[in-house]
């Protein structure tokens, strides 16, 4: 089995690289979309305690989901198979925050990376590390995700002083490694973490969605909790996996290799959820002055058109946008040969954050065919177009 796993990992890995940080040679693996001319978003995907970068690449299975959206993924290696997050069980006292910061710079030197769209996520101990980065490296990373990893709020962290932080957290209620409703290491368990980040981001509203129980044999089901406000696009999203174990949810490999870690849920694929969540955010949504010195980042002019969510979608998707001044706003759906499909918005709007839903129908109210579509916003002199996929 080990030989087979090793072979499969190698076939999907683009490059194995090293970085000298503080006198230590640190390893990492990079998956990068081929033939892409535009700068690519970058996801940092960190392994759990006792695992390593190579195993996380194979176990998570993130590469195909990222590559279809032209996103690069880097899998860094922790020291002694762990990340320094301040718990009693850490097997690592090294500067992992500094390493990840240097890693971003190094990957951007070797690959065409959009430094405005860098994201971090991880499994278990790697999820703890993603929360660490949210506090300590939010000037370089736009949004964060944790799968079965808690938030270790240490005395020396300055989380209160950082900007709004979008976070996605997925956790199983029957996780016996990192328990769902209590803490064994001083970290904030999910309810405490939710309360902290709701207060930090001033997220006053809550919505709850029951995910369809598509797989009735995995002994689990999912509710999605979204916390938000009406003044920004920042969200804290929590996937509560009832009956779920200590798993990277939706991973086929988890079923094969580490089913002893509890039930794996297949009603969601956490890779898809993370990718779609991340694409809603840019660092320049939150920090403008820091981006002015980045060589390959377009300085925002105040208007923002966000990636639709979910994407791909069926039957409906939400398009969010921000306008910095009163303007006539036109948002239109086109097919790939430029034919107008649907005019969603065409009116005068005041300054602020807005959303509009497209139900997959044309101007006549008829459902359109599955495929790739464009949506364009025109507001004042601002014009921006993005792609989206309507599933069959």
Secondary structure, 3 states (H helix, E strand, C coil): CHHHHHHHHHHHCCEEEEEEECCEEEEEEEECCCCCCCCEEEEEEECCCCCCHHHHHHHHCCHHHHHCCCEEEEEECCECCECCCCCCCCCCCCCHHHHHHHHHHHHHHHCCEEEEEEEEEEECHHHHHHHHHHHHCCCCCCEEEEECCCECCCCCCCHHHCCCCEEEEEEECCCCCCCCCCCCCCCECHHHHHHHHHHHHCCCEEEEEECCCCCCCCCCEEEEEEEECCCCCCCEEEEEEECCCCCCCCCHHHHHHCHHHCCCCCCCCHHHHHHHHHCCCCHHHCCCCHHHHCCCCCCCCCCEECCCECCCECCCEEEEEEECCCEEEEEEEECCCCCEEEEEEEEEECCEEEEEEECCECCCCCECCCEEEEEEEEECCEEEEEEEEECC
